[in-house]
Amino acid sequence: MGLDSGADDYVTKPFSPRVLRARVKAALRRLEAADRGIHAFGDCEVDLDRCELRRGGEAVALTALEFKLLTAFVQHRGRLLNRAQLLDLVWGSATFVTDRVVDNHVVALRKQIEPNPVEPHFLLNVRGLGYRFDG
């Protein structure tokens, strides 16, 4: 119930001070990684400062547009983004491209980040509305 209410972690009574200290250190490490611009999901890490995606510790080659798209999703994690919003965030409002371009790049990005791109867990399609990143 605590996790559903927004808690990141919890410790049940009785607990040892060693377990509490380890949980606090883990929370501080996660906070430090977020401050450095590193976002982790599944076996992937996105380092926004270095413009790098690592999967299983190995660097993954992305095109500039794929990385911009991934950055937009990571920065708006959990929120629905429609195609028009993605076009503005990634391509810019001055560029004229069709909505299908977004769909094609999402398919390519899924191949890089999803364990099974046919059944995505992180980059989800909300039918008729857009995409949501749940990583």
N, CA, C and O atoms as CSV, one atom per row, in Angstrom:
chain,resi,resn,atom,element,x,y,z
A,1,MET,N,N,0.832,-1.192,0.000
A,1,MET,CA,C,0.000,0.000,0.000
A,1,MET,C,C,0.879,1.260,0.000
A,1,MET,O,O,0.548,2.257,-0.641
A,2,GLY,N,N,1.989,1.200,0.718
A,2,GLY,CA,C,2.899,2.345,0.752
A,2,GLY,C,C,3.514,2.631,-0.603
A,2,GLY,O,O,3.636,3.788,-1.006
A,3,LEU,N,N,3.907,1.566,-1.313
A,3,LEU,CA,C,4.490,1.742,-2.641
A,3,LEU,C,C,3.457,2.301,-3.618
A,3,LEU,O,O,3.789,3.135,-4.461
A,4,ASP,N,N,2.215,1.850,-3.511
A,4,ASP,CA,C,1.153,2.379,-4.365
A,4,ASP,C,C,0.871,3.847,-4.080
A,4,ASP,O,O,0.394,4.573,-4.952
A,5,SER,N,N,1.162,4.281,-2.872
A,5,SER,CA,C,0.933,5.676,-2.485
A,5,SER,C,C,2.072,6.604,-2.885
A,5,SER,O,O,1.982,7.817,-2.696
A,6,GLY,N,N,3.150,6.037,-3.438
A,6,GLY,CA,C,4.235,6.882,-3.925
A,6,GLY,C,C,5.584,6.659,-3.270
A,6,GLY,O,O,6.563,7.297,-3.655
A,7,ALA,N,N,5.661,5.775,-2.294
A,7,ALA,CA,C,6.941,5.502,-1.643
A,7,ALA,C,C,7.863,4.743,-2.597
A,7,ALA,O,O,7.398,3.933,-3.398
A,8,ASP,N,N,9.174,5.007,-2.510
A,8,ASP,CA,C,10.156,4.303,-3.325
A,8,ASP,C,C,10.550,2.969,-2.705
A,8,ASP,O,O,10.881,2.020,-3.417
A,9,ASP,N,N,10.515,2.900,-1.396
A,9,ASP,CA,C,10.961,1.713,-0.683
A,9,ASP,C,C,10.390,1.771,0.733
A,9,ASP,O,O,9.888,2.811,1.160
A,10,TYR,N,N,10.466,0.671,1.448
A,10,TYR,CA,C,10.038,0.654,2.842
A,10,TYR,C,C,10.764,-0.449,3.585
A,10,TYR,O,O,11.306,-1.373,2.978
A,11,VAL,N,N,10.770,-0.344,4.907
A,11,VAL,CA,C,11.379,-1.342,5.774
A,11,VAL,C,C,10.347,-1.699,6.825
A,11,VAL,O,O,9.761,-0.809,7.440
A,12,THR,N,N,10.112,-2.992,7.044
A,12,THR,CA,C,9.125,-3.407,8.038
A,12,THR,C,C,9.799,-3.599,9.392
A,12,THR,O,O,10.990,-3.897,9.475
A,13,LYS,N,N,9.021,-3.425,10.432
A,13,LYS,CA,C,9.525,-3.648,11.791
A,13,LYS,C,C,9.472,-5.121,12.097
A,13,LYS,O,O,8.587,-5.799,11.574
A,14,PRO,N,N,10.321,-5.645,12.876
A,14,PRO,CA,C,11.576,-5.048,13.330
A,14,PRO,C,C,12.597,-5.079,12.193
A,14,PRO,O,O,12.582,-5.976,11.350
A,15,PHE,N,N,13.474,-4.091,12.188
A,15,PHE,CA,C,14.498,-4.021,11.149
A,15,PHE,C,C,15.849,-3.793,11.792
A,15,PHE,O,O,15.949,-3.244,12.890
A,16,SER,N,N,16.873,-4.217,11.100
A,16,SER,CA,C,18.219,-4.009,11.629
A,16,SER,C,C,18.742,-2.677,11.094
A,16,SER,O,O,18.418,-2.291,9.971
A,17,PRO,N,N,19.537,-1.981,11.878
A,17,PRO,CA,C,20.125,-0.723,11.404
A,17,PRO,C,C,20.957,-0.910,10.138
A,17,PRO,O,O,21.054,0.003,9.317
A,18,ARG,N,N,21.558,-2.094,9.977
A,18,ARG,CA,C,22.349,-2.367,8.790
A,18,ARG,C,C,21.482,-2.388,7.529
A,18,ARG,O,O,21.889,-1.866,6.492
A,19,VAL,N,N,20.303,-2.978,7.610
A,19,VAL,CA,C,19.374,-3.010,6.480
A,19,VAL,C,C,18.890,-1.594,6.167
A,19,VAL,O,O,18.821,-1.202,5.002
A,20,LEU,N,N,18.558,-0.831,7.203
A,20,LEU,CA,C,18.112,0.547,6.999
A,20,LEU,C,C,19.202,1.379,6.326
A,20,LEU,O,O,18.924,2.136,5.395
A,21,ARG,N,N,20.433,1.239,6.797
A,21,ARG,CA,C,21.554,1.976,6.213
A,21,ARG,C,C,21.751,1.591,4.737
A,21,ARG,O,O,21.997,2.461,3.901
A,22,ALA,N,N,21.644,0.304,4.417
A,22,ALA,CA,C,21.804,-0.163,3.033
A,22,ALA,C,C,20.694,0.402,2.148
A,22,ALA,O,O,20.956,0.785,1.008
A,23,ARG,N,N,19.469,0.459,2.648
A,23,ARG,CA,C,18.351,1.002,1.861
A,23,ARG,C,C,18.526,2.498,1.624
A,23,ARG,O,O,18.231,2.990,0.535
A,24,VAL,N,N,19.000,3.217,2.626
A,24,VAL,CA,C,19.234,4.656,2.468
A,24,VAL,C,C,20.346,4.898,1.451
A,24,VAL,O,O,20.225,5.788,0.609
A,25,LYS,N,N,21.425,4.123,1.515
A,25,LYS,CA,C,22.521,4.267,0.547
A,25,LYS,C,C,22.038,3.985,-0.874
A,25,LYS,O,O,22.429,4.683,-1.809
A,26,ALA,N,N,21.191,2.967,-1.042
A,26,ALA,CA,C,20.659,2.638,-2.372
A,26,ALA,C,C,19.796,3.787,-2.896
A,26,ALA,O,O,19.869,4.125,-4.078
A,27,ALA,N,N,18.987,4.386,-2.033
A,27,ALA,CA,C,18.151,5.522,-2.447
A,27,ALA,C,C,19.016,6.718,-2.841
A,27,ALA,O,O,18.706,7.418,-3.804
A,28,LEU,N,N,20.093,6.952,-2.103
A,28,LEU,CA,C,20.994,8.053,-2.438
A,28,LEU,C,C,21.718,7.804,-3.756
A,28,LEU,O,O,21.946,8.741,-4.522
A,29,ARG,N,N,22.084,6.548,-4.029
A,29,ARG,CA,C,22.715,6.217,-5.320
A,29,ARG,C,C,21.751,6.487,-6.474
A,29,ARG,O,O,22.154,7.031,-7.502
A,30,ARG,N,N,20.487,6.113,-6.312
A,30,ARG,CA,C,19.497,6.369,-7.364
A,30,ARG,C,C,19.324,7.866,-7.588
A,30,ARG,O,O,19.217,8.316,-8.729
A,31,LEU,N,N,19.298,8.632,-6.512
A,31,LEU,CA,C,19.159,10.082,-6.611
A,31,LEU,C,C,20.378,10.695,-7.299
A,31,LEU,O,O,20.242,11.593,-8.131
A,32,GLU,N,N,21.558,10.211,-6.952
A,32,GLU,CA,C,22.790,10.708,-7.568
A,32,GLU,C,C,22.820,10.410,-9.067
A,32,GLU,O,O,23.224,11.257,-9.863
A,33,ALA,N,N,22.390,9.201,-9.450
A,33,ALA,CA,C,22.348,8.839,-10.873
A,33,ALA,C,C,21.379,9.733,-11.621
A,33,ALA,O,O,21.671,10.143,-12.744
A,34,ALA,N,N,20.235,10.047,-11.035
A,34,ALA,CA,C,19.257,10.927,-11.683
A,34,ALA,C,C,19.824,12.329,-11.831
A,34,ALA,O,O,19.580,12.993,-12.838
A,35,ASP,N,N,20.586,12.791,-10.831
A,35,ASP,CA,C,21.219,14.119,-10.917
A,35,ASP,C,C,22.250,14.181,-12.031
A,35,ASP,O,O,22.464,15.241,-12.619
A,36,ARG,N,N,22.894,13.049,-12.331
A,36,ARG,CA,C,23.888,13.007,-13.398
A,36,ARG,C,C,23.250,12.851,-14.769
A,36,ARG,O,O,23.961,12.779,-15.772
A,37,GLY,N,N,21.921,12.799,-14.835
A,37,GLY,CA,C,21.253,12.660,-16.122
A,37,GLY,C,C,21.203,11.237,-16.620
A,37,GLY,O,O,21.072,11.007,-17.822
A,38,ILE,N,N,21.305,10.268,-15.710
A,38,ILE,CA,C,21.238,8.859,-16.091
A,38,ILE,C,C,19.875,8.311,-15.684
A,38,ILE,O,O,19.459,8.430,-14.531
A,39,HIS,N,N,19.190,7.709,-16.649
A,39,HIS,CA,C,17.872,7.129,-16.407
A,39,HIS,C,C,17.929,5.655,-16.778
A,39,HIS,O,O,18.302,5.299,-17.896
A,40,ALA,N,N,17.556,4.797,-15.825
A,40,ALA,CA,C,17.632,3.354,-16.036
A,40,ALA,C,C,16.236,2.758,-16.154
A,40,ALA,O,O,15.304,3.187,-15.474
A,41,PHE,N,N,16.107,1.775,-17.017
A,41,PHE,CA,C,14.878,0.989,-17.144
A,41,PHE,C,C,15.261,-0.352,-17.759
A,41,PHE,O,O,16.084,-0.415,-18.672
A,42,GLY,N,N,14.657,-1.421,-17.248
A,42,GLY,CA,C,15.020,-2.753,-17.735
A,42,GLY,C,C,16.523,-2.952,-17.660
A,42,GLY,O,O,17.135,-2.693,-16.624
A,43,ASP,N,N,17.123,-3.413,-18.757
A,43,ASP,CA,C,18.582,-3.560,-18.783
A,43,ASP,C,C,19.245,-2.396,-19.520
A,43,ASP,O,O,20.388,-2.503,-19.963
A,44,CYS,N,N,18.512,-1.279,-19.646
A,44,CYS,CA,C,19.014,-0.100,-20.374
A,44,CYS,C,C,19.328,1.043,-19.419
A,44,CYS,O,O,18.713,1.188,-18.363
A,45,GLU,N,N,20.299,1.844,-19.821
A,45,GLU,CA,C,20.631,3.100,-19.145
A,45,GLU,C,C,20.767,4.174,-20.206
A,45,GLU,O,O,21.478,3.994,-21.195
A,46,VAL,N,N,20.086,5.290,-20.001
A,46,VAL,CA,C,20.199,6.428,-20.909
A,46,VAL,C,C,20.976,7.506,-20.173
A,46,VAL,O,O,20.549,7.982,-19.121
A,47,ASP,N,N,22.108,7.885,-20.725
A,47,ASP,CA,C,22.931,8.949,-20.165
A,47,ASP,C,C,22.732,10.187,-21.039
A,47,ASP,O,O,23.309,10.297,-22.121
A,48,LEU,N,N,21.903,11.118,-20.550
A,48,LEU,CA,C,21.567,12.300,-21.338
A,48,LEU,C,C,22.757,13.235,-21.494
A,48,LEU,O,O,22.879,13.913,-22.514
A,49,ASP,N,N,23.638,13.280,-20.496
A,49,ASP,CA,C,24.808,14.157,-20.584
A,49,ASP,C,C,25.796,13.679,-21.640
A,49,ASP,O,O,26.425,14.494,-22.313
A,50,ARG,N,N,25.937,12.371,-21.790
A,50,ARG,CA,C,26.877,11.812,-22.763
A,50,ARG,C,C,26.202,11.441,-24.081
A,50,ARG,O,O,26.863,10.997,-25.021
A,51,CYS,N,N,24.873,11.626,-24.146
A,51,CYS,CA,C,24.097,11.233,-25.342
A,51,CYS,C,C,24.372,9.781,-25.696
A,51,CYS,O,O,24.758,9.457,-26.819
A,52,GLU,N,N,24.163,8.908,-24.706
A,52,GLU,CA,C,24.512,7.504,-24.884
A,52,GLU,C,C,23.434,6.601,-24.303
A,52,GLU,O,O,22.882,6.868,-23.235
A,53,LEU,N,N,23.149,5.527,-25.028
A,53,LEU,CA,C,22.277,4.463,-24.550
A,53,LEU,C,C,23.138,3.228,-24.349
A,53,LEU,O,O,23.893,2.837,-25.239
A,54,ARG,N,N,23.022,2.613,-23.172
A,54,ARG,CA,C,23.708,1.364,-22.893
A,54,ARG,C,C,22.663,0.308,-22.570
A,54,ARG,O,O,21.719,0.547,-21.817
A,55,ARG,N,N,22.856,-0.858,-23.157
A,55,ARG,CA,C,21.958,-1.977,-22.885
A,55,ARG,C,C,22.809,-3.150,-22.442
A,55,ARG,O,O,23.664,-3.626,-23.189
A,56,GLY,N,N,22.574,-3.614,-21.225
A,56,GLY,CA,C,23.408,-4.681,-20.678
A,56,GLY,C,C,24.852,-4.250,-20.522
A,56,GLY,O,O,25.759,-5.080,-20.591
A,57,GLY,N,N,25.078,-2.951,-20.309
A,57,GLY,CA,C,26.424,-2.416,-20.133
A,57,GLY,C,C,27.139,-2.075,-21.425
A,57,GLY,O,O,28.208,-1.466,-21.393
A,58,GLU,N,N,26.572,-2.454,-22.562
A,58,GLU,CA,C,27.194,-2.203,-23.864
A,58,GLU,C,C,26.534,-1.001,-24.535
A,58,GLU,O,O,25.312,-0.861,-24.489
A,59,ALA,N,N,27.324,-0.143,-25.151
A,59,ALA,CA,C,26.797,1.023,-25.859
A,59,ALA,C,C,25.975,0.566,-27.069
A,59,ALA,O,O,26.351,-0.367,-27.778
A,60,VAL,N,N,24.853,1.244,-27.282
A,60,VAL,CA,C,23.975,0.953,-28.410
A,60,VAL,C,C,24.013,2.143,-29.350
A,60,VAL,O,O,23.847,3.285,-28.921
A,61,ALA,N,N,24.230,1.881,-30.624
A,61,ALA,CA,C,24.290,2.955,-31.614
A,61,ALA,C,C,22.874,3.386,-31.993
A,61,ALA,O,O,22.078,2.581,-32.477
A,62,LEU,N,N,22.573,4.655,-31.769
A,62,LEU,CA,C,21.294,5.239,-32.156
A,62,LEU,C,C,21.559,6.378,-33.131
A,62,LEU,O,O,22.603,7.028,-33.075
A,63,THR,N,N,20.612,6.610,-34.018
A,63,THR,CA,C,20.711,7.794,-34.860
A,63,THR,C,C,20.402,9.009,-33.996
A,63,THR,O,O,19.887,8.865,-32.888
A,64,ALA,N,N,20.710,10.195,-34.490
A,64,ALA,CA,C,20.440,11.425,-33.737
A,64,ALA,C,C,18.947,11.565,-33.450
A,64,ALA,O,O,18.557,11.947,-32.346
A,65,LEU,N,N,18.117,11.256,-34.440
A,65,LEU,CA,C,16.668,11.369,-34.238
A,65,LEU,C,C,16.159,10.339,-33.237
A,65,LEU,O,O,15.286,10.648,-32.426
A,66,GLU,N,N,16.691,9.123,-33.282
A,66,GLU,CA,C,16.283,8.109,-32.312
A,66,GLU,C,C,16.658,8.547,-30.899
A,66,GLU,O,O,15.876,8.359,-29.966
A,67,PHE,N,N,17.847,9.131,-30.730
A,67,PHE,CA,C,18.244,9.574,-29.393
A,67,PHE,C,C,17.387,10.750,-28.928
A,67,PHE,O,O,17.020,10.818,-27.755
A,68,LYS,N,N,17.065,11.677,-29.832
A,68,LYS,CA,C,16.179,12.787,-29.471
A,68,LYS,C,C,14.804,12.269,-29.059
A,68,LYS,O,O,14.206,12.767,-28.105
A,69,LEU,N,N,14.311,11.276,-29.776
A,69,LEU,CA,C,13.017,10.686,-29.457
A,69,LEU,C,C,13.064,10.001,-28.095
A,69,LEU,O,O,12.154,10.166,-27.283
A,70,LEU,N,N,14.117,9.239,-27.844
A,70,LEU,CA,C,14.285,8.578,-26.551
A,70,LEU,C,C,14.391,9.604,-25.432
A,70,LEU,O,O,13.818,9.415,-24.358
A,71,THR,N,N,15.115,10.681,-25.675
A,71,THR,CA,C,15.238,11.747,-24.678
A,71,THR,C,C,13.877,12.356,-24.358
A,71,THR,O,O,13.560,12.593,-23.193
A,72,ALA,N,N,13.077,12.609,-25.384
A,72,ALA,CA,C,11.732,13.164,-25.175
A,72,ALA,C,C,10.900,12.219,-24.316
A,72,ALA,O,O,10.197,12.663,-23.409
A,73,PHE,N,N,10.976,10.927,-24.594
A,73,PHE,CA,C,10.207,9.969,-23.802
A,73,PHE,C,C,10.710,9.885,-22.373
A,73,PHE,O,O,9.907,9.841,-21.441
A,74,VAL,N,N,12.021,9.863,-22.180
A,74,VAL,CA,C,12.591,9.768,-20.832
A,74,VAL,C,C,12.228,11.010,-20.018
A,74,VAL,O,O,11.887,10.893,-18.841
A,75,GLN,N,N,12.297,12.180,-20.618
A,75,GLN,CA,C,11.995,13.418,-19.908
A,75,GLN,C,C,10.512,13.574,-19.607
A,75,GLN,O,O,10.135,14.350,-18.729
A,76,HIS,N,N,9.668,12.842,-20.329
A,76,HIS,CA,C,8.219,12.891,-20.101
A,76,HIS,C,C,7.703,11.515,-19.672
A,76,HIS,O,O,6.597,11.110,-20.032
A,77,ARG,N,N,8.514,10.821,-18.910
A,77,ARG,CA,C,8.216,9.456,-18.461
A,77,ARG,C,C,6.837,9.387,-17.803
A,77,ARG,O,O,6.501,10.182,-16.925
A,78,GLY,N,N,6.046,8.403,-18.262
A,78,GLY,CA,C,4.733,8.178,-17.673
A,78,GLY,C,C,3.627,9.046,-18.235
A,78,GLY,O,O,2.458,8.848,-17.906
A,79,ARG,N,N,3.979,10.011,-19.082
A,79,ARG,CA,C,2.964,10.904,-19.650
A,79,ARG,C,C,2.707,10.542,-21.102
A,79,ARG,O,O,3.612,10.133,-21.829
A,80,LEU,N,N,1.469,10.699,-21.505
A,80,LEU,CA,C,1.093,10.436,-22.888
A,80,LEU,C,C,1.576,11.581,-23.773
A,80,LEU,O,O,1.337,12.751,-23.476
A,81,LEU,N,N,2.253,11.233,-24.855
A,81,LEU,CA,C,2.687,12.218,-25.835
A,81,LEU,C,C,2.039,11.863,-27.168
A,81,LEU,O,O,2.215,10.754,-27.673
A,82,ASN,N,N,1.287,12.810,-27.737
A,82,ASN,CA,C,0.698,12.530,-29.044
A,82,ASN,C,C,1.730,12.813,-30.128
A,82,ASN,O,O,2.806,13.343,-29.849
A,83,ARG,N,N,1.401,12.462,-31.351
A,83,ARG,CA,C,2.366,12.589,-32.447
A,83,ARG,C,C,2.761,14.041,-32.691
A,83,ARG,O,O,3.922,14.326,-32.986
A,84,ALA,N,N,1.812,14.955,-32.570
A,84,ALA,CA,C,2.127,16.374,-32.777
A,84,ALA,C,C,3.128,16.867,-31.730
A,84,ALA,O,O,4.043,17.622,-32.059
A,85,GLN,N,N,2.963,16.453,-30.487
A,85,GLN,CA,C,3.909,16.838,-29.439
A,85,GLN,C,C,5.289,16.268,-29.722
A,85,GLN,O,O,6.296,16.956,-29.552
A,86,LEU,N,N,5.339,15.011,-30.155
A,86,LEU,CA,C,6.625,14.390,-30.471
A,86,LEU,C,C,7.289,15.072,-31.654
A,86,LEU,O,O,8.506,15.257,-31.658
A,87,LEU,N,N,6.505,15.450,-32.660
A,87,LEU,CA,C,7.068,16.176,-33.796
A,87,LEU,C,C,7.698,17.487,-33.337
A,87,LEU,O,O,8.790,17.837,-33.784
A,88,ASP,N,N,7.023,18.214,-32.451
A,88,ASP,CA,C,7.566,19.483,-31.939
A,88,ASP,C,C,8.816,19.258,-31.096
A,88,ASP,O,O,9.799,19.986,-31.232
A,89,LEU,N,N,8.779,18.235,-30.212
A,89,LEU,CA,C,9.910,17.993,-29.312
A,89,LEU,C,C,11.146,17.484,-30.042
A,89,LEU,O,O,12.267,17.842,-29.680
A,90,VAL,N,N,10.957,16.658,-31.061
A,90,VAL,CA,C,12.090,15.991,-31.709
A,90,VAL,C,C,12.503,16.689,-33.003
A,90,VAL,O,O,13.685,16.964,-33.210
A,91,TRP,N,N,11.551,16.971,-33.856
A,91,TRP,CA,C,11.876,17.544,-35.169
A,91,TRP,C,C,11.806,19.071,-35.162
A,91,TRP,O,O,12.438,19.722,-35.994
A,92,GLY,N,N,11.047,19.643,-34.234
A,92,GLY,CA,C,10.881,21.090,-34.179
A,92,GLY,C,C,9.634,21.519,-34.930
A,92,GLY,O,O,9.194,20.850,-35.866
A,93,SER,N,N,9.078,22.629,-34.513
A,93,SER,CA,C,7.816,23.085,-35.099
A,93,SER,C,C,7.980,23.603,-36.523
A,93,SER,O,O,6.996,23.688,-37.257
A,94,ALA,N,N,9.180,23.945,-36.926
A,94,ALA,CA,C,9.408,24.487,-38.269
A,94,ALA,C,C,9.559,23.394,-39.328
A,94,ALA,O,O,9.587,23.689,-40.523
A,95,THR,N,N,9.657,22.136,-38.898
A,95,THR,CA,C,9.846,21.029,-39.832
A,95,THR,C,C,8.492,20.453,-40.217
A,95,THR,O,O,7.618,20.287,-39.366
A,96,PHE,N,N,8.320,20.153,-41.489
A,96,PHE,CA,C,7.072,19.562,-41.953
A,96,PHE,C,C,7.308,18.102,-42.323
A,96,PHE,O,O,7.902,17.796,-43.356
A,97,VAL,N,N,6.831,17.207,-41.460
A,97,VAL,CA,C,6.870,15.767,-41.730
A,97,VAL,C,C,5.525,15.182,-41.315
A,97,VAL,O,O,4.777,15.805,-40.561
A,98,THR,N,N,5.224,13.999,-41.803
A,98,THR,CA,C,3.938,13.373,-41.486
A,98,THR,C,C,4.010,12.616,-40.168
A,98,THR,O,O,5.090,12.347,-39.642
A,99,ASP,N,N,2.838,12.279,-39.648
A,99,ASP,CA,C,2.753,11.521,-38.404
A,99,ASP,C,C,3.388,10.139,-38.530
A,99,ASP,O,O,3.899,9.598,-37.549
A,100,ARG,N,N,3.356,9.576,-39.712
A,100,ARG,CA,C,3.927,8.245,-39.929
A,100,ARG,C,C,5.428,8.219,-39.658
A,100,ARG,O,O,5.973,7.176,-39.297
A,101,VAL,N,N,6.095,9.350,-39.827
A,101,VAL,CA,C,7.528,9.423,-39.529
A,101,VAL,C,C,7.759,9.108,-38.052
A,101,VAL,O,O,8.700,8.394,-37.707
A,102,VAL,N,N,6.903,9.637,-37.185
A,102,VAL,CA,C,7.006,9.350,-35.754
A,102,VAL,C,C,6.851,7.852,-35.524
A,102,VAL,O,O,7.649,7.242,-34.813
A,103,ASP,N,N,5.823,7.263,-36.126
A,103,ASP,CA,C,5.576,5.832,-35.946
A,103,ASP,C,C,6.765,4.989,-36.400
A,103,ASP,O,O,7.135,4.027,-35.727
A,104,ASN,N,N,7.358,5.339,-37.522
A,104,ASN,CA,C,8.513,4.588,-38.032
A,104,ASN,C,C,9.710,4.680,-37.095
A,104,ASN,O,O,10.414,3.691,-36.890
A,105,HIS,N,N,9.947,5.855,-36.526
A,105,HIS,CA,C,11.074,6.016,-35.598
A,105,HIS,C,C,10.803,5.319,-34.268
A,105,HIS,O,O,11.731,4.822,-33.631
A,106,VAL,N,N,9.541,5.278,-33.844
A,106,VAL,CA,C,9.191,4.549,-32.619
A,106,VAL,C,C,9.463,3.060,-32.814
A,106,VAL,O,O,9.996,2.405,-31.918
A,107,VAL,N,N,9.100,2.524,-33.975
A,107,VAL,CA,C,9.373,1.112,-34.271
A,107,VAL,C,C,10.878,0.841,-34.215
A,107,VAL,O,O,11.309,-0.151,-33.628
A,108,ALA,N,N,11.669,1.718,-34.820
A,108,ALA,CA,C,13.127,1.547,-34.800
A,108,ALA,C,C,13.675,1.638,-33.380
A,108,ALA,O,O,14.563,0.869,-33.011
A,109,LEU,N,N,13.156,2.567,-32.580
A,109,LEU,CA,C,13.617,2.732,-31.200
A,109,LEU,C,C,13.251,1.516,-30.352
A,109,LEU,O,O,14.045,1.073,-29.522
A,110,ARG,N,N,12.062,0.984,-30.558
A,110,ARG,CA,C,11.662,-0.220,-29.817
A,110,ARG,C,C,12.628,-1.372,-30.061
A,110,ARG,O,O,12.906,-2.149,-29.148
A,111,LYS,N,N,13.136,-1.492,-31.269
A,111,LYS,CA,C,14.079,-2.568,-31.575
A,111,LYS,C,C,15.357,-2.428,-30.751
A,111,LYS,O,O,16.042,-3.417,-30.489
A,112,GLN,N,N,15.675,-1.202,-30.344
A,112,GLN,CA,C,16.902,-0.955,-29.579
A,112,GLN,C,C,16.712,-1.129,-28.078
A,112,GLN,O,O,17.648,-1.521,-27.381
A,113,ILE,N,N,15.501,-0.841,-27.561
A,113,ILE,CA,C,15.331,-0.797,-26.105
A,113,ILE,C,C,14.449,-1.898,-25.532
A,113,ILE,O,O,14.540,-2.195,-24.341
A,114,GLU,N,N,13.608,-2.502,-26.341
A,114,GLU,CA,C,12.660,-3.493,-25.837
A,114,GLU,C,C,13.252,-4.903,-25.888
A,114,GLU,O,O,13.926,-5.251,-26.857
A,115,PRO,N,N,13.009,-5.716,-24.859
A,115,PRO,CA,C,13.418,-7.120,-24.922
A,115,PRO,C,C,12.718,-7.848,-26.084
A,115,PRO,O,O,13.333,-8.664,-26.771
A,116,ASN,N,N,11.441,-7.547,-26.291
A,116,ASN,CA,C,10.673,-8.104,-27.391
A,116,ASN,C,C,9.894,-6.948,-28.033
A,116,ASN,O,O,8.831,-6.582,-27.532
A,117,PRO,N,N,10.394,-6.374,-29.120
A,117,PRO,CA,C,9.758,-5.205,-29.722
A,117,PRO,C,C,8.313,-5.428,-30.173
A,117,PRO,O,O,7.542,-4.474,-30.280
A,118,VAL,N,N,7.946,-6.678,-30.437
A,118,VAL,CA,C,6.577,-6.975,-30.859
A,118,VAL,C,C,5.595,-6.818,-29.696
A,118,VAL,O,O,4.436,-6.458,-29.901
A,119,GLU,N,N,6.064,-7.087,-28.478
A,119,GLU,CA,C,5.254,-6.931,-27.276
A,119,GLU,C,C,5.972,-5.959,-26.330
A,119,GLU,O,O,6.591,-6.393,-25.358
A,120,PRO,N,N,5.895,-4.657,-26.603
A,120,PRO,CA,C,6.668,-3.683,-25.825
A,120,PRO,C,C,6.209,-3.568,-24.372
A,120,PRO,O,O,5.023,-3.676,-24.061
A,121,HIS,N,N,7.186,-3.345,-23.498
A,121,HIS,CA,C,6.916,-3.121,-22.079
A,121,HIS,C,C,7.190,-1.677,-21.669
A,121,HIS,O,O,6.602,-1.187,-20.705
A,122,PHE,N,N,8.071,-0.997,-22.385
A,122,PHE,CA,C,8.487,0.344,-21.999
A,122,PHE,C,C,7.837,1.431,-22.850
A,122,PHE,O,O,7.316,2.408,-22.311
A,123,LEU,N,N,7.861,1.276,-24.140
A,123,LEU,CA,C,7.362,2.291,-25.074
A,123,LEU,C,C,6.028,1.797,-25.619
A,123,LEU,O,O,5.972,1.009,-26.563
A,124,LEU,N,N,4.957,2.283,-24.997
A,124,LEU,CA,C,3.626,1.757,-25.268
A,124,LEU,C,C,2.817,2.666,-26.177
A,124,LEU,O,O,2.905,3.892,-26.100
A,125,ASN,N,N,2.031,2.040,-27.036
A,125,ASN,CA,C,1.115,2.755,-27.911
A,125,ASN,C,C,-0.234,2.845,-27.204
A,125,ASN,O,O,-0.779,1.829,-26.771
A,126,VAL,N,N,-0.772,4.052,-27.087
A,126,VAL,CA,C,-2.117,4.246,-26.558
A,126,VAL,C,C,-2.985,4.519,-27.776
A,126,VAL,O,O,-2.981,5.621,-28.325
A,127,ARG,N,N,-3.716,3.518,-28.181
A,127,ARG,CA,C,-4.434,3.499,-29.453
A,127,ARG,C,C,-5.233,4.784,-29.690
A,127,ARG,O,O,-6.081,5.171,-28.885
A,128,GLY,N,N,-4.937,5.428,-30.815
A,128,GLY,CA,C,-5.648,6.624,-31.234
A,128,GLY,C,C,-5.207,7.906,-30.543
A,128,GLY,O,O,-5.680,8.989,-30.885
A,129,LEU,N,N,-4.295,7.791,-29.565
A,129,LEU,CA,C,-3.880,8.980,-28.816
A,129,LEU,C,C,-2.398,9.316,-28.947
A,129,LEU,O,O,-2.038,10.485,-29.084
A,130,GLY,N,N,-1.539,8.305,-28.906
A,130,GLY,CA,C,-0.109,8.564,-28.989
A,130,GLY,C,C,0.697,7.478,-28.305
A,130,GLY,O,O,0.354,6.297,-28.361
A,131,TYR,N,N,1.782,7.899,-27.654
A,131,TYR,CA,C,2.698,6.945,-27.013
A,131,TYR,C,C,2.985,7.384,-25.578
A,131,TYR,O,O,2.957,8.568,-25.243
A,132,ARG,N,N,3.264,6.371,-24.740
A,132,ARG,CA,C,3.633,6.628,-23.349
A,132,ARG,C,C,4.855,5.772,-23.029
A,132,ARG,O,O,4.893,4.585,-23.354
A,133,PHE,N,N,5.842,6.376,-22.398
A,133,PHE,CA,C,7.048,5.669,-21.982
A,133,PHE,C,C,6.930,5.312,-20.510
A,133,PHE,O,O,6.882,6.193,-19.652
A,134,ASP,N,N,6.881,4.024,-20.221
A,134,ASP,CA,C,6.751,3.540,-18.843
A,134,ASP,C,C,8.039,2.908,-18.347
A,134,ASP,O,O,8.003,1.959,-17.563
A,135,GLY,N,N,9.170,3.420,-18.791
A,135,GLY,CA,C,10.463,2.848,-18.401
A,135,GLY,C,C,10.958,3.352,-17.091
A,135,GLY,O,O,12.033,2.954,-16.642
